[in-house]
Amino acid sequence: MNDKKQIFGWAMYDWANSAYVTTVAVAVLPIFFSGVVVGEGGYEFLGVRYDSQSLWGFMMSFSALWVFIFAPVLGAISDFSASKKKFLMVFCYMGSLFSILLFFCGSGDVVRTMIFFMIAQIGFVGGNVFYDAFLPQIASEDTIDRVSGKGFAYGYVGGGLQFALSLALIAGHDRIGISESLAARIAIATAGLWWAGFSIITFIRLKEMEAVERFPETYRSLPPVLAYAKIGLSRTVATAKKVRKFKHLLLFLIAFMIYNDGIQTVISMSTIYGTSELKLPSWVLMATLLIIQFIAFFGALIFSRLAEKTTAKKALMLTLLIWAFVVVYAYFITSAKEFFILGILVGLTMGGSQSLSRSLYGSMIPKQASAEFYGFYSVFSKFSSIWGPAVFAVINIMSGSSRNAIISLVVFFALGIIILSFVDVEKAREAKTSALFT
C-alpha cells in the first residue's frame, strides 16, 4: 500500500484510456459521426428518422446498460479469483481494438459505426470497474483522495496530449495531402493505439492481491465458467443485501447516481450540443475540449488538496454547486467566446467531482471486496448514464431544442447536494469493518 511504483502504474492507465475518452467519445468521433457518417438528413430506422444527437444519446445509453447488468457479477468473480488485472486487460484490449476498427467507418456506415463504438465504450466503462477497484488496495485512507486525484490528473494530461496531436493532424491535413475525413479517422485509430500501448505500463507495474478465499466444495464439480458465474451471482446478491443495511453508504450511492446523471450527460453530449444546437465550427469545439483537458488536470489536484484541508464531502459538494451554475450558463450561451468560458468551468469542476466521488466511495468500502463494491458503484454510475443521454435525446426530439434538456440537469445537481448532505462519512467508514462485510 502507498507504493510509488504501483501508484504510478495505476495512474498510467488513466493516461492511456483518456485518449479514447477525449478523442473518440467526446471530441472527434461525435463531430465525424454527425457530419460525415449520419449527415444532415439523419438516419431512418423502422420508419422513424433520427438525427445524430438522438442516435448518439441512444448509443451511450445502450453501452451503459450492458455494464449496468454485468459489472457487479464480474466484479464479484474478479474479487474471489483475484483476477481484477486479467479482467482489466480483457476490457482494455477489447475497447482499444474496436476504437482502431472505427478507422474503417465512413459516410453512410451508421450501423457499423454504432456497433464498433458501443463495443469500444463497453470496453472503456467495463475496464474502469476493475481499474477503480485497485484504488483501496494501493492507497490508505489518508492518501486515497490524493491518489485518486493523481490518476485523473494523469488522465487529463495524457488524453490532452494525444488529442493535441490529433487536433494538429486534422488542422494540417491539407499540408500532408490527406482529406479532413481521413485525418479524423487516423486520429480515432491513434487514440486506440495510445490506449493499448500505454496500458502495458499499468499491467507491468500493478500487482494483484492474492486470493483470500478457497473455491467452495459444492462448485468444484462444475465447469469453471459456470462455477464462477454462480459464485459471482451469489456474491452479488449477498453484497446487495449488505449495501441495503448500511444507510450512509447507500445514501451516498443514491446521491452519486443522481448528480452523476447530470455530469455524464454534460460530458457525453457537449460536443453534439455545440455542433447541432450552437452551430459552432469544429475548431472551436476542438480547442475548447483541449482547454478542458488541461484545466481538469489542475481541477483534480486542487480539489484533492481542498479535500485534505477540509473533507472530501465538503469539497465534492462545492463541485456540484459549480456544476449547477455550469448547466444554467450553458442554457444561455450563443457564442464561441461563451463556449470557451463554459469549457474552463467544466474542466475545473470535472476533475474535482470525478476524483472525489471515486475516492470518497473507496474510503467507505472493504478493500478485500473492492471490485465487487466498485461493481455496484458502476451500477449506480451506469444507471444514471443510461437515463441521462436517453432523456436528453427524448427531450431534444420532443422540443426540437437541446437547451431545454441542458437546463433540466440543474435538478440532478440540486437533489445530489441535498441527499449528499445527509451522508455521515465516518459512520459509513466504521460500517465497513462490521462482521457483515467479512
Beta strands, then each sheet from edge to edge (+ up, - down):
strand 1: 43-45
strand 2: 48-50
sheet 1: 1+ 2-
end
